[in-house]
Structures are given as C-alpha cells and as structure tokens.
Amino acid sequence: MRIILMTCCILMFALPAKALEIAGVSIPESITGDDGTALVLNGAGIRSKFVFDIYIAQLYLEKTAAETSEVIAADSRKRMAMHFLHDKVEKAKLVEAWNEGFKNNTAAEQVAALQPRIDQFNAMFTDAKKGDVILLDYIPGTGTRVTIAGTEKGVIPGKDFNDAMLLIWLGDKPVNKDLRAKLLAAGK
C-alpha cells in the first residue's frame, strides 16, 4: 500500500501543470521574447463592455509586480496581449477606446506631446475579429512593437509612450477596475 501511495504521489508531481484557461483560450503562464528574455504572466482577465466579452488582456513582465508604479518604473521587456473574443470590433471603436484611455490616464500636456505617436499607433489598426491577437511588446531602448493577427505593423518609439499605453489598463481610470486588479494579481 505504501508503494502504491508513493507511486501516486510521484506521478501527481510529474504531471504538467494545467495552463490557465479563460473563456476557452489557453493562456501561457510564461513566454520567451524573440531575444530570449523570459516573461511571466503577471495577470489576465476579460475586458467586458455592457454584457459583451470583448477581449482577454494578458500582462507579461520580466518580474511580477503588484502595483502600477512597479510596472511603469521597470525599464524592462513587457507584453500586453489582447485576444479578441467578440465577433468584430471596428477600427473606429478601437481608436476611440485608445484615445479615451490615453486621455483618462495621462496628463493633457503629456498626451499633447505624445499625440504624433498616438496617431501613428492608431493608424496601425484595422477591424479586430474573434480570434485576432494584438501584441504590444515593449523593448527597452527601442519602443513598443505592435503585432496584429501575426503581422508586425511597426514600432512606436519611447518608453513614455509605452507607459501611457499601459496606464489605459493600469492607471487611476482604467478601462475596468476589476481587470486592472486581475492584471496585477501575480504580484500580490
């Protein structure tokens, strides 16, 4: 009986851990950047509007963080991933949401200074459909690389842009406070 119990315990620990799953989508608990940098899932959750699930947001960092200030202070690799669940989100709605998020979480004079880069960012988008994934990868010294549905669209220079963009989810007036809490969950 003792041998059977030990064998069961060994097999239990040998099984791979189940990946996090949200709305039927498997969320990796860690990823490796194209430069070999390991990033860990800091948190993930669903962005809903009214009764509709729009996308799953996933925040990956080199080191977990419990506070927005920690995420912003780190000049290290970061990824915000958006896996779309809704049938279709029109480009105009995406741009409107980006602009509102920047305005609500960044000082007006900083938004004015960032506006040419915000416009460049907004121009990269098309309609998003169910299953599309948007990757927003911050690369220190380079900027924010934007990849939409597997196609790299370009890079927006500056850490200041990435900081302002992340505040859309993590700032004082985030798209959703419950989502902000979930994105910062691993650090707690």
Backbone as a printed PyTorch tensor [residue, N CA C, xyz], in Angstrom:
tensor([[[  0.8270,  -1.1950,   0.0000],
         [  0.0000,   0.0000,   0.0000],
         [  0.8710,   1.2580,   0.0000]],

        [[  1.9600,   1.1920,   0.7540],
         [  2.8680,   2.3220,   0.8440],
         [  3.4930,   2.6200,  -0.5300]],

        [[  3.8480,   1.5790,  -1.2630],
         [  4.4520,   1.7390,  -2.5870],
         [  3.4420,   2.3580,  -3.5550]],

        [[  2.2040,   1.9240,  -3.4780],
         [  1.1590,   2.4770,  -4.3460],
         [  0.9700,   3.9630,  -4.0510]],

        [[  0.9290,   4.3240,  -2.7750],
         [  0.7580,   5.7190,  -2.3780],
         [  1.9350,   6.5660,  -2.8610]],

        [[  3.1490,   6.0670,  -2.6950],
         [  4.3370,   6.7990,  -3.1560],
         [  4.3260,   6.9560,  -4.6730]],

        [[  3.9410,   5.9010,  -5.3800],
         [  3.8820,   5.9540,  -6.8370],
         [  2.8610,   6.9940,  -7.2880]],

        [[  1.7080,   7.0250,  -6.6350],
         [  0.6680,   8.0140,  -6.9720],
         [  1.1790,   9.4350,  -6.7370]],

        [[  1.8700,   9.6420,  -5.6240],
         [  2.4180,  10.9670,  -5.3200],
         [  3.4450,  11.3880,  -6.3650]],

        [[  4.3230,  10.4810,  -6.7400],
         [  5.3450,  10.7840,  -7.7500],
         [  4.6870,  11.1210,  -9.0810]],

        [[  3.7030,  10.3360,  -9.4910],
         [  3.0150,  10.5970, -10.7540],
         [  2.2720,  11.9270, -10.7260]],

        [[  1.6920,  12.2550,  -9.5870],
         [  0.9540,  13.5030,  -9.4660],
         [  1.8910,  14.6960,  -9.6900]],

        [[  3.0950,  14.6480,  -9.1180],
         [  4.0370,  15.7430,  -9.2880],
         [  4.6870,  15.7420, -10.6660]],

        [[  4.6950,  14.6100, -11.3280],
         [  5.3090,  14.5100, -12.6550],
         [  4.4010,  15.0480, -13.7530]],

        [[  3.1040,  15.1510, -13.4900],
         [  2.1680,  15.6460, -14.4980],
         [  2.3980,  17.1330, -14.7290]],

        [[  2.3010,  17.5900, -15.9530],
         [  2.4930,  19.0150, -16.2060],
         [  1.3560,  19.8210, -15.5760]],

        [[  1.6930,  21.0330, -15.1370],
         [  0.6810,  21.9010, -14.5480],
         [ -0.3040,  22.3170, -15.6340]],

        [[ -1.5590,  22.4220, -15.2800],
         [ -2.5800,  22.8270, -16.2390],
         [ -2.4090,  24.3120, -16.5410]],

        [[ -2.4360,  24.6430, -17.8010],
         [ -2.3150,  26.0380, -18.2170],
         [ -3.5770,  26.7880, -17.8100]],

        [[ -3.4180,  28.0710, -17.5600],
         [ -4.5500,  28.9200, -17.2430],
         [ -5.4570,  28.9790, -18.4670]],

        [[ -6.7560,  28.8810, -18.2410],
         [ -7.7050,  28.9650, -19.3410],
         [ -8.7630,  30.0010, -19.0020]],

        [[ -9.0070,  30.9070, -19.9370],
         [-10.0300,  31.9410, -19.7780],
         [-10.8950,  31.9170, -21.0270]],

        [[-12.1940,  31.7810, -20.8430],
         [-13.1570,  31.7810, -21.9570],
         [-12.7490,  30.8020, -23.0590]],

        [[-12.2190,  29.6530, -22.6530],
         [-11.8290,  28.6280, -23.6110],
         [-10.5030,  28.8730, -24.3060]],

        [[ -9.7910,  29.9250, -23.9050],
         [ -8.4970,  30.2600, -24.5060],
         [ -7.3980,  29.9030, -23.5180]],

        [[ -6.4210,  29.1370, -23.9720],
         [ -5.2790,  28.7620, -23.1410],
         [ -4.3250,  29.9510, -23.0460]],

        [[ -4.0070,  30.3270, -21.8070],
         [ -3.1380,  31.4750, -21.5500],
         [ -1.8030,  30.9560, -21.0240]],

        [[ -0.7070,  31.1440, -21.7550],
         [  0.5900,  30.6740, -21.2670],
         [  0.9920,  31.4000, -19.9840]],

        [[  1.5410,  30.6560, -19.0470],
         [  1.9690,  31.2660, -17.7860],
         [  3.3390,  31.9040, -17.9050]],

        [[  4.0400,  31.6040, -18.9940],
         [  5.3050,  32.2770, -19.2860],
         [  5.5270,  32.2210, -20.7940]],

        [[  6.2890,  33.1820, -21.2800],
         [  6.6300,  33.2380, -22.7010],
         [  8.0970,  33.6290, -22.8190]],

        [[  8.6560,  33.4390, -23.9800],
         [ 10.0310,  33.8510, -24.2390],
         [ 10.0180,  34.8490, -25.3820]],

        [[ 10.6200,  36.0130, -25.1350],
         [ 10.7010,  37.0280, -26.1740],
         [ 11.6320,  36.5950, -27.2840]],

        [[ 11.5760,  37.2940, -28.4100],
         [ 12.4240,  36.9270, -29.5470],
         [ 13.9100,  37.0900, -29.2530]],

        [[ 14.2420,  37.8120, -28.1770],
         [ 15.6440,  37.9550, -27.7740],
         [ 16.0380,  36.9500, -26.6920]],

        [[ 15.1050,  36.0370, -26.3560],
         [ 15.3740,  35.0200, -25.3410],
         [ 14.9810,  35.4180, -23.9320]],

        [[ 14.4720,  36.6320, -23.7460],
         [ 14.0570,  37.0930, -22.4220],
         [ 12.8070,  36.3490, -21.9730]],

        [[ 12.8640,  35.7950, -20.7640],
         [ 11.7070,  35.0980, -20.1940],
         [ 10.7690,  36.1140, -19.5590]],

        [[  9.5010,  36.0230, -19.9060],
         [  8.4670,  36.8770, -19.3200],
         [  7.4430,  35.9840, -18.6380]],

        [[  6.9560,  36.4250, -17.4760],
         [  5.9600,  35.6550, -16.7350],
         [  4.6240,  36.3820, -16.7780]],

        [[  3.5640,  35.5990, -16.7490],
         [  2.2150,  36.1670, -16.7290],
         [  2.0020,  36.8640, -15.3960]],

        [[  1.8010,  38.1690, -15.4480],
         [  1.5290,  38.9270, -14.2320],
         [  0.0460,  38.8590, -13.8990]],

        [[ -0.7740,  38.7520, -14.9210],
         [ -2.2100,  38.6480, -14.7160],
         [ -2.9530,  38.6670, -16.0350]],

        [[ -4.1970,  38.2080, -15.9840],
         [ -5.0350,  38.1600, -17.1810],
         [ -6.4940,  38.2460, -16.7710]],

        [[ -7.2990,  38.8040, -17.6500],
         [ -8.7250,  38.8950, -17.3840],
         [ -9.4630,  39.3540, -18.6240]],

        [[-10.7690,  39.3280, -18.5400],
         [-11.6130,  39.6850, -19.6830],
         [-12.0260,  41.1480, -19.6040]],

        [[-11.8700,  41.8390, -20.7320],
         [-12.3820,  43.1960, -20.8830],
         [-13.7930,  43.0470, -21.4200]],

        [[-14.7540,  43.4530, -20.5950],
         [-16.1620,  43.3970, -20.9940],
         [-16.6990,  44.8110, -21.1300]],

        [[-17.6810,  44.9580, -21.9820],
         [-18.3820,  46.2280, -22.1130],
         [-19.8560,  45.8910, -22.2300]],

        [[-20.6280,  46.4380, -21.3190],
         [-22.0330,  46.0850, -21.1760],
         [-22.1140,  44.5840, -20.9030]],

        [[-22.7640,  43.8120, -21.7390],
         [-22.8630,  42.3670, -21.5000],
         [-21.9440,  41.5700, -22.4280]],

        [[-21.0930,  42.2720, -23.1790],
         [-20.2480,  41.6070, -24.1700],
         [-18.8190,  41.4330, -23.6710]],

        [[-18.2700,  40.2360, -23.8610],
         [-16.8500,  39.9940, -23.6170],
         [-16.1130,  40.4310, -24.8800]],

        [[-15.2210,  41.4050, -24.7420],
         [-14.5390,  41.9810, -25.9030],
         [-13.2110,  41.2700, -26.1800]],

        [[-12.3380,  41.1950, -25.1590],
         [-11.0440,  40.5360, -25.3470],
         [-10.4910,  40.0700, -24.0080]],

        [[ -9.5280,  39.1720, -24.0770],
         [ -8.7710,  38.7560, -22.9000],
         [ -7.4860,  39.5710, -22.9140]],

        [[ -7.2380,  40.3090, -21.8360],
         [ -5.9910,  41.0630, -21.6930],
         [ -5.0240,  40.2270, -20.8680]],

        [[ -3.7660,  40.2020, -21.2980],
         [ -2.7220,  39.4500, -20.5980],
         [ -1.5030,  40.3470, -20.4660]],

        [[ -1.0000,  40.4890, -19.2410],
         [  0.1890,  41.3020, -18.9980],
         [  1.3470,  40.3920, -18.6210]],

        [[  2.4170,  40.4560, -19.4080],
         [  3.6350,  39.6780, -19.1560],
         [  4.7680,  40.6330, -18.8040]],

        [[  5.5170,  40.2740, -17.7540],
         [  6.6420,  41.0840, -17.2900],
         [  7.8470,  40.1940, -17.0270]],

        [[  9.0260,  40.8020, -16.9540],
         [ 10.2130,  40.0340, -16.5830],
         [ 10.1410,  39.6160, -15.1190]],

        [[  9.5710,  40.4880, -14.2910],
         [  9.4390,  40.2300, -12.8540],
         [  8.0360,  40.6710, -12.4390]],

        [[  7.3370,  39.8310, -11.6820],
         [  5.9640,  40.1660, -11.3060],
         [  5.9090,  41.4680, -10.5100]],

        [[  4.7770,  42.1490, -10.6240],
         [  4.5700,  43.4340,  -9.9620],
         [  3.1450,  43.5000,  -9.4300]],

        [[  3.0100,  44.0210,  -8.2110],
         [  1.7010,  44.1320,  -7.5820],
         [  1.0870,  45.5190,  -7.7540]],

        [[  1.9130,  46.4870,  -8.1040],
         [  1.4550,  47.8720,  -8.1980],
         [  1.7520,  48.4360,  -9.5850]],

        [[  0.8850,  49.3250, -10.0170],
         [  1.0870,  50.0010, -11.2930],
         [  2.4430,  50.6940, -11.3260]],

        [[  2.8070,  51.3480, -10.2300],
         [  4.0750,  52.0870, -10.1850],
         [  5.2750,  51.1800, -10.4530]],

        [[  5.2120,  49.9270, -10.0110],
         [  6.3020,  48.9750, -10.2600],
         [  6.3870,  48.6310, -11.7480]],

        [[  5.2360,  48.4410, -12.3690],
         [  5.2020,  48.1010, -13.7980],
         [  5.7950,  49.2520, -14.6100]],

        [[  5.3650,  50.4690, -14.2990],
         [  5.8050,  51.6460, -15.0470],
         [  7.2850,  51.9330, -14.8020]],

        [[  7.7510,  51.7730, -13.5690],
         [  9.1480,  52.0840, -13.2320],
         [ 10.1440,  51.1630, -13.9280]],

        [[  9.7550,  49.9390, -14.1840],
         [ 10.6850,  48.9630, -14.7690],
         [ 10.9560,  49.2780, -16.2420]],

        [[ 12.2260,  49.4710, -16.5750],
         [ 12.6140,  49.6540, -17.9770],
         [ 13.1000,  48.3010, -18.4900]],

        [[ 12.1510,  47.3820, -18.5890],
         [ 12.4460,  46.0050, -18.9910],
         [ 11.3830,  45.5510, -19.9870]],

        [[ 11.6020,  44.3690, -20.5850],
         [ 10.6440,  43.8330, -21.5470],
         [  9.2780,  43.6700, -20.8950]],

        [[  8.2310,  44.0010, -21.6530],
         [  6.8430,  43.8640, -21.2050],
         [  6.0080,  43.4970, -22.4210]],

        [[  4.9340,  42.7780, -22.1660],
         [  3.9830,  42.4860, -23.2440],
         [  2.5640,  42.6110, -22.7150]],

        [[  1.7520,  43.3690, -23.4530],
         [  0.3130,  43.3640, -23.2470],
         [ -0.2550,  42.6490, -24.4600]],

        [[ -0.9870,  41.5730, -24.2080],
         [ -1.6180,  40.8190, -25.2880],
         [ -3.1240,  40.9700, -25.1620]],

        [[ -3.7850,  41.0860, -26.2920],
         [ -5.2400,  41.1990, -26.3410],
         [ -5.7490,  40.1240, -27.2940]],

        [[ -6.4630,  39.1460, -26.7470],
         [ -7.0250,  38.0540, -27.5550],
         [ -8.5230,  38.3470, -27.7030]],

        [[ -8.9520,  38.6620, -28.9100],
         [-10.3330,  39.1030, -29.1150],
         [-11.3310,  37.9520, -29.0720]],

        [[-12.4070,  38.1930, -28.3260],
         [-13.4910,  37.2290, -28.1520],
         [-14.7430,  37.6440, -28.9180]],

        [[-14.9100,  38.9480, -29.1010],
         [-16.0990,  39.4890, -29.7630],
         [-15.9820,  39.2690, -31.2720]],

        [[-17.1180,  39.0640, -31.9270],
         [-17.1290,  38.7760, -33.3650],
         [-16.3580,  39.8070, -34.1730]],

        [[-16.5820,  41.0930, -33.8770],
         [-15.9000,  42.1460, -34.6220],
         [-15.8930,  43.4270, -33.8030]],

        [[-14.7200,  44.0660, -33.7590],
         [-14.5940,  45.3940, -33.1700],
         [-14.0210,  46.2790, -34.2750]],

        [[-14.8010,  47.2660, -34.6750],
         [-14.3880,  48.1290, -35.7800],
         [-13.2010,  48.9970, -35.3880]],

        [[-12.3880,  49.3190, -36.3950],
         [-11.2130,  50.1610, -36.1720],
         [-11.6000,  51.4550, -35.4580]],

        [[-12.6890,  52.0840, -35.8700],
         [-13.1110,  53.3490, -35.2590],
         [-13.3440,  53.1900, -33.7580]],

        [[-13.9060,  52.0560, -33.3480],
         [-14.1500,  51.7930, -31.9200],
         [-12.8310,  51.5700, -31.1790]],

        [[-11.9030,  50.8520, -31.8140],
         [-10.5850,  50.6460, -31.2020],
         [ -9.8770,  51.9810, -30.9950]],

        [[ -9.8500,  52.8040, -32.0360],
         [ -9.1810,  54.1040, -31.9650],
         [ -9.8350,  54.9830, -30.9040]],

        [[-11.1570,  54.9810, -30.8670],
         [-11.8820,  55.7540, -29.8560],
         [-11.4990,  55.2930, -28.4510]],

        [[-11.4190,  53.9870, -28.2450],
         [-11.0520,  53.4420, -26.9330],
         [ -9.6110,  53.7950, -26.5720]],

        [[ -8.6860,  53.6840, -27.5490],
         [ -7.2900,  54.0720, -27.2760],
         [ -7.2310,  55.5370, -26.8620]],

        [[ -7.8650,  56.4110, -27.6510],
         [ -7.8020,  57.8470, -27.3720],
         [ -8.3970,  58.1820, -26.0090]],

        [[ -9.5220,  57.5640, -25.6900],
         [-10.1540,  57.7880, -24.3880],
         [ -9.2500,  57.2990, -23.2530]],

        [[ -8.6400,  56.1490, -23.4360],
         [ -7.7430,  55.6090, -22.4150],
         [ -6.5370,  56.4880, -22.1710]],

        [[ -5.9240,  56.9930, -23.2470],
         [ -4.7870,  57.9130, -23.0860],
         [ -5.2400,  59.1720, -22.3480]],

        [[ -6.3700,  59.7460, -22.7770],
         [ -6.8760,  60.9920, -22.1920],
         [ -7.2210,  60.8260, -20.7110]],

        [[ -7.8100,  59.6930, -20.3440],
         [ -8.2520,  59.4770, -18.9640],
         [ -7.1230,  59.1860, -17.9840]],

        [[ -5.9650,  58.7680, -18.4720],
         [ -4.9230,  58.2990, -17.5610],
         [ -3.5840,  59.0100, -17.6970]],

        [[ -3.5070,  59.9810, -18.5810],
         [ -2.2560,  60.7000, -18.8140],
         [ -2.5630,  62.1930, -18.8300]],

        [[ -1.6800,  62.9850, -18.2210],
         [ -1.8650,  64.4370, -18.1630],
         [ -2.0030,  65.0080, -19.5760]],

        [[ -2.8520,  66.0370, -19.7120],
         [ -3.1650,  66.6270, -21.0190],
         [ -1.9140,  67.0660, -21.7740]],

        [[ -0.9580,  67.6880, -21.0710],
         [  0.2530,  68.1460, -21.7610],
         [  1.1030,  66.9710, -22.2580]],

        [[  1.0750,  65.8610, -21.5280],
         [  1.8140,  64.6790, -21.9760],
         [  1.1170,  64.0350, -23.1820]],

        [[ -0.2210,  63.9940, -23.1500],
         [ -0.9650,  63.4660, -24.3060],
         [ -0.6540,  64.3160, -25.5370]],

        [[ -0.6030,  65.6460, -25.3590],
         [ -0.2830,  66.5330, -26.4860],
         [  1.1050,  66.2170, -27.0470]],

        [[  2.0690,  65.9780, -26.1640],
         [  3.4290,  65.6470, -26.6070],
         [  3.4760,  64.2860, -27.3020]],

        [[  2.6360,  63.3640, -26.8530],
         [  2.5980,  62.0130, -27.4210],
         [  1.7310,  61.9130, -28.6770]],

        [[  0.9260,  62.9440, -28.9620],
         [ -0.1050,  62.8470, -29.9960],
         [  0.4020,  62.3460, -31.3500]],

        [[  1.5560,  62.8030, -31.8510],
         [  2.0170,  62.2480, -33.1370],
         [  2.2400,  60.7300, -33.0710]],

        [[  2.7430,  60.2370, -31.9390],
         [  2.9610,  58.7930, -31.8040],
         [  1.6490,  58.0580, -31.5640]],

        [[  0.7050,  58.6990, -30.8640],
         [ -0.6220,  58.0950, -30.6890],
         [ -1.2950,  57.9590, -32.0570]],

        [[ -1.1730,  58.9930, -32.8850],
         [ -1.7430,  58.9380, -34.2410],
         [ -1.0930,  57.8280, -35.0670]],

        [[  0.2300,  57.6900, -34.9510],
         [  0.9530,  56.6200, -35.6540],
         [  0.4460,  55.2530, -35.1870]],

        [[  0.2710,  55.1060, -33.8810],
         [ -0.2430,  53.8740, -33.2710],
         [ -1.6400,  53.5650, -33.7990]],

        [[ -2.5340,  54.5530, -33.7310],
         [ -3.9140,  54.3580, -34.1830],
         [ -3.9900,  53.9620, -35.6560]],

        [[ -3.0850,  54.4940, -36.4680],
         [ -3.0920,  54.2020, -37.9060],
         [ -2.7460,  52.7420, -38.2090]],

        [[ -2.1490,  52.0440, -37.2560],
         [ -1.7550,  50.6430, -37.4660],
         [ -2.9300,  49.6730, -37.4240]],

        [[ -4.0520,  50.1160, -36.8630],
         [ -5.1520,  49.1950, -36.5960],
         [ -6.1320,  49.0780, -37.7520]],

        [[ -6.7510,  47.8990, -37.8050],
         [ -7.8700,  47.6100, -38.6930],
         [ -8.9480,  47.0220, -37.7830]],

        [[-10.0580,  46.6130, -38.3510],
         [-11.0770,  45.9380, -37.5460],
         [-10.4580,  44.7020, -36.9000]],

        [[-10.8470,  44.4270, -35.6640],
         [-10.3990,  43.2070, -34.9800],
         [-11.5660,  42.2340, -34.9700]],

        [[-11.2630,  40.9760, -35.2480],
         [-12.3270,  39.9680, -35.2420],
         [-11.9880,  38.8670, -34.2450]],

        [[-12.9860,  38.0730, -33.9360],
         [-12.8300,  36.9820, -32.9770],
         [-11.6200,  36.1220, -33.3480]],

        [[-10.7690,  35.8790, -32.3500],
         [ -9.5690,  35.0720, -32.5540],
         [ -8.3230,  35.8880, -32.8470]],

        [[ -8.4870,  37.1510, -33.2590],
         [ -7.3190,  38.0010, -33.5050],
         [ -6.5850,  38.2620, -32.1960]],

        [[ -5.2700,  38.3710, -32.3030],
         [ -4.4420,  38.6900, -31.1420],
         [ -3.6070,  39.9170, -31.4820]],

        [[ -3.6610,  40.9010, -30.5900],
         [ -2.8170,  42.0860, -30.6990],
         [ -1.7350,  41.9520, -29.6360]],

        [[ -0.4730,  42.0720, -30.0550],
         [  0.6600,  42.0250, -29.1340],
         [  1.3100,  43.3970, -29.1080]],

        [[  1.4760,  43.9310, -27.9010],
         [  2.1130,  45.2230, -27.6980],
         [  3.3480,  44.9630, -26.8480]],

        [[  4.4910,  44.8160, -27.5120],
         [  5.7410,  44.4240, -26.8580],
         [  6.6360,  45.6290, -26.6370]],

        [[  6.9360,  45.9140, -25.3590],
         [  7.8950,  46.9770, -25.0660],
         [  9.2970,  46.3880, -25.0790]],

        [[ 10.1760,  47.0040, -25.8640],
         [ 11.5720,  46.5960, -25.9770],
         [ 12.4130,  47.7890, -25.5300]],

        [[ 13.1090,  47.6690, -24.3860],
         [ 13.9010,  48.8010, -23.8840],
         [ 14.8560,  49.3470, -24.9490]],

        [[ 14.9080,  50.6680, -25.0260],
         [ 15.7890,  51.3160, -25.9900],
         [ 15.2400,  51.3530, -27.4030]],

        [[ 14.1200,  50.6930, -27.6460],
         [ 13.5250,  50.6420, -28.9860],
         [ 12.1310,  51.2520, -28.9880]],

        [[ 11.2440,  50.7270, -28.1530],
         [  9.8730,  51.2110, -28.1000],
         [  8.8820,  50.0760, -28.0540]],

        [[  7.6650,  50.3580, -28.4820],
         [  6.5720,  49.3920, -28.4340],
         [  6.3360,  48.8140, -29.8250]],

        [[  6.6140,  47.5220, -29.9570],
         [  6.3780,  46.8260, -31.2290],
         [  4.9230,  46.3700, -31.2510]],

        [[  4.2240,  46.7020, -32.3220],
         [  2.8090,  46.3740, -32.4720],
         [  2.6750,  45.2490, -33.4950]],

        [[  2.0770,  44.1320, -33.0560],
         [  1.8260,  42.9940, -33.9370],
         [  0.3340,  42.6990, -33.8860]],

        [[ -0.3040,  42.6470, -35.0420],
         [ -1.7460,  42.4180, -35.1160],
         [ -2.0010,  41.1900, -35.9800]],

        [[ -2.6660,  40.2030, -35.3940],
         [ -3.0060,  38.9600, -36.1030],
         [ -1.7840,  38.3630, -36.8020]],

        [[ -0.6500,  38.3790, -36.0980],
         [  0.5630,  37.7600, -36.6100],
         [  1.4070,  38.6160, -37.5400]],

        [[  0.9490,  39.8260, -37.8420],
         [  1.6890,  40.7160, -38.7400],
         [  2.2530,  41.8920, -37.9550]],

        [[  3.5780,  42.0500, -38.0080],
         [  4.2010,  43.1880, -37.3330],
         [  3.8540,  44.4590, -38.1000]],

        [[  3.2840,  45.4360, -37.3760],
         [  2.8340,  46.6800, -38.0010],
         [  3.8410,  47.8110, -37.8670]],

        [[  4.7450,  47.7050, -36.8860],
         [  5.7330,  48.7620, -36.6890],
         [  6.0670,  48.9290, -35.2260]],

        [[  6.9010,  49.9360, -34.9580],
         [  7.3540,  50.2210, -33.5970],
         [  7.0740,  51.6850, -33.2860]],

        [[  6.4880,  51.9230, -32.1250],
         [  6.2720,  53.2810, -31.6310],
         [  7.4100,  53.5650, -30.6560]],

        [[  8.2580,  54.5600, -30.9310],
         [  9.4170,  54.8030, -30.0750],
         [  9.0470,  55.3850, -28.7090]],

        [[  9.9240,  55.1190, -27.7320],
         [  9.8470,  55.7650, -26.4310],
         [  9.1730,  54.9700, -25.3360]],

        [[  9.8280,  54.9420, -24.1900],
         [  9.2400,  54.3250, -23.0020],
         [  8.0210,  55.1240, -22.5490]],

        [[  8.0660,  56.4580, -22.7380],
         [  6.9460,  57.2970, -22.3160],
         [  5.6500,  56.8900, -23.0120]],

        [[  5.7380,  56.5010, -24.2840],
         [  4.5390,  56.0310, -24.9850],
         [  4.0310,  54.7420, -24.3520]],

        [[  4.9290,  53.7800, -24.1150],
         [  4.5150,  52.5010, -23.5320],
         [  3.9120,  52.7020, -22.1470]],

        [[  4.5130,  53.5740, -21.3480],
         [  3.9770,  53.8490, -20.0110],
         [  2.5450,  54.3760, -20.1110]],

        [[  2.3340,  55.3530, -20.9850],
         [  0.9940,  55.9280, -21.1530],
         [  0.0150,  54.8770, -21.6630]],

        [[  0.4720,  54.0220, -22.5720],
         [ -0.3940,  52.9670, -23.1060],
         [ -0.7860,  51.9780, -22.0040]],

        [[  0.1800,  51.5490, -21.1880],
         [ -0.1340,  50.5950, -20.1150],
         [ -1.0900,  51.1900, -19.0840]],

        [[ -1.0380,  52.5100, -18.8990],
         [ -1.9550,  53.1520, -17.9500],
         [ -3.4120,  53.0390, -18.3940]],

        [[ -3.6470,  52.7630, -19.6740],
         [ -5.0190,  52.5400, -20.1380],
         [ -5.6460,  51.4050, -19.3320]],

        [[ -4.8690,  50.3760, -19.0050],
         [ -5.3510,  49.2430, -18.2090],
         [ -5.0160,  49.3710, -16.7320]],

        [[ -3.9190,  50.0580, -16.4160],
         [ -3.3960,  50.0350, -15.0480],
         [ -3.4890,  51.3700, -14.3230]],

        [[ -3.9600,  52.4130, -14.9930],
         [ -3.9920,  53.7510, -14.4060],
         [ -5.1280,  53.9570, -13.4160]],

        [[ -5.2740,  55.2070, -12.9730],
         [ -6.3130,  55.5590, -11.9990],
         [ -7.7210,  55.4190, -12.5750]],

        [[ -7.8520,  55.5910, -13.8880],
         [ -9.1450,  55.4400, -14.5680],
         [ -9.0020,  54.3870, -15.6650]],

        [[ -8.7840,  53.1410, -15.2640],
         [ -8.5520,  52.0860, -16.2590],
         [ -9.8250,  51.7480, -17.0240]],

        [[ -9.6750,  50.9680, -18.0860],
         [-10.8480,  50.5390, -18.8480],
         [-11.8140,  49.7800, -17.9500]],

        [[-11.2810,  49.1220, -16.9220],
         [-12.1150,  48.3680, -15.9820],
         [-11.2780,  48.0890, -14.7310]],

        [[-11.7820,  48.4870, -13.5600],
         [-11.0060,  48.3190, -12.3200],
         [-10.8110,  46.8540, -11.9510]],

        [[-11.7980,  46.0260, -12.2330],
         [-11.6540,  44.5920, -11.9530],
         [-10.5630,  43.9900, -12.8360]],

        [[-10.5170,  44.4110, -14.0860],
         [ -9.4750,  43.9310, -14.9950],
         [ -8.1010,  44.3980, -14.5140]],

        [[ -7.9970,  45.6440, -14.0670],
         [ -6.7170,  46.1420, -13.5380],
         [ -6.2470,  45.2600, -12.3930]],

        [[ -7.1470,  44.9310, -11.4760],
         [ -6.7860,  44.0730, -10.3380],
         [ -6.2910,  42.7100, -10.8140]],

        [[ -6.9330,  42.1580, -11.8350],
         [ -6.5110,  40.8470, -12.3550],
         [ -5.1550,  40.9230, -13.0450]],

        [[ -4.8800,  42.0260, -13.7330],
         [ -3.5940,  42.1730, -14.4190],
         [ -2.4390,  42.3230, -13.4340]],

        [[ -2.7400,  42.7980, -12.2250],
         [ -1.7110,  42.9790, -11.1930],
         [ -1.7180,  41.8590, -10.1590]],

        [[ -2.4810,  40.8090, -10.3980],
         [ -2.7060,  39.7540,  -9.3990],
         [ -1.4700,  38.9470,  -9.0370]],

        [[ -0.5930,  38.6600,  -9.9810],
         [  0.5490,  37.7750,  -9.7000],
         [  1.5210,  38.3890,  -8.7120]],

        [[  1.5760,  39.7040,  -8.6600],
         [  2.4970,  40.3630,  -7.7440],
         [  2.0080,  40.4140,  -6.3200]],

        [[  0.7760,  39.9590,  -6.0880],
         [  0.1910,  40.0580,  -4.7340],
         [  0.2750,  38.7570,  -3.9990]]])
